[in-house]
Amino acid sequence: MDILWIRLFVIMVQWQLGITMNVALPTPTRENYTFLGWYTDPIEGDKISGDTVVTKDTTYYAHWQYNEN
């Protein structure tokens, strides 16, 4: 399975001292691709879940799988 990504779908989360934020990340769409989730690295990285704790400014990257017809 090849994982593809594009720079267009990047989420940056700004963290502020003493503030807890419960932010739902968007679910992007892309023709002929399946969105696999948000990750900490554009190529591999850890998948972000609802349990992910953000303690600093963070960038998340969309991972995609091409849908072969």
N, C-alpha and C positions, 0 to 999 in steps of 0.2 A: 504494500500500500504506500503510495506516494502522498506525502502531506505537502500541500501547496498553501502559500499565503501571499497576501499583497499588502503593501504599506498603507493603502487607503483605509483599511480597517484596523486602526490602532486606537486603543483606549488609554488615556492617561488619568490616573486617579491621584488627586492631591490630598495629602493627609495633613490634618492640623492637630497640634498638640491638645489633648484633652477632649477632642470631639470624636464620638463614635458615629460612623456613617454606615447605614445599611443601603447600599446602592445596587440596584439590579442592572447588570450589564445588558446592553442591547443584543438582540439576536439578528445579525445581519443576514442578508440574502445575496446570492450571486448566481447568475444564470449558469446552469450545468455543473454546479458544485454543491456539495453538502457541507454545511457549517459544522465543524467538529468541536468547537468550543474556544474559549479564551485561554491563552497560555502565557507563561512568563518569558518566553524566548520565541523569536520568529521562526526558528527551525525545529526545536525540540521543546525543552522546558517543562515545567510542571503545569498541569491543567488547573485552572481556577474553578473553585466550587463555591457553594453557598457558605461553606465553613472557612473559607480563606480569610485570614486576618491581615489587614493592611496596616503597616506600622510606619511607612515612609512613602514619599512620592513614588508612584509605580506606573510602569507602562505594560499593558497587556496586548497580545497579538492574536489575531484571528487565525485559526488553522482550518484548512479546507481540504476536501477530498473531491477529485474530479469524478463526475458521473459519466462513465462510458456507456454509450447507447448500444 
